[in-house]
Structures are given as C-alpha cells and as structure tokens.
C-alpha cells in the first residue's frame, strides 16, 4: 500500500487460478474488501485491508488487473483524517 497524501493505492498479487472476472472490490469506512473465486477448485477467497482514511460514497475506487497484480486506487473526494 502507498499513499501520497491525496490518493491511496493498494496492490495484491492474485493467487494462481483466479479468474479475473471473479475479482470484486468494495470499500466502506476504512476497509477495502477483496473477494475472488478459483475457477478450478471453486474455492472463494476474501481479504480485508485497513486504509488510513474512511471511504465516502462519493469517493472513486478504480481497479486494474495486469500480470496477475490487482491495483486498487482510491481517490477520496472529502475524507476525514
């Protein structure tokens, strides 16, 4: 995770066998939740990570998957620190 004072980026390496279209990201309060499914075994995974600020409904959460790495970028509109 890295923060530049304006945005926060979180990086996850996806486990082998995870279907990119099964990856779901949600953010609420000060927690980002990542869920995903392994197509081969049918197992589901969930990971939660705390971020250094609360996420409001109007905040922007962007996700990109490249080379089995998920990048989550949170652009707060009006955060309380």
FENJO-V544768 format. One record per run of one state. SS is the DSSP state (@ for helix, = for strand, . for the rest). FROM is the first residue (numbers start at 0). LEN is the number of residues. Records with the same first field share a line. If there is no record, write none. Layout:
BEGIN
SS->FROM-LEN / FROM-LEN
END
This chain:
BEGIN
.->0-1 / 3-3 / 13-4 / 18-1 / 22-1 / 38-5 / 55-4 / 66-2 / 75-6
=->1-2 / 6-7 / 17-1 / 23-15 / 43-12 / 59-7 / 68-7
@->19-3
END
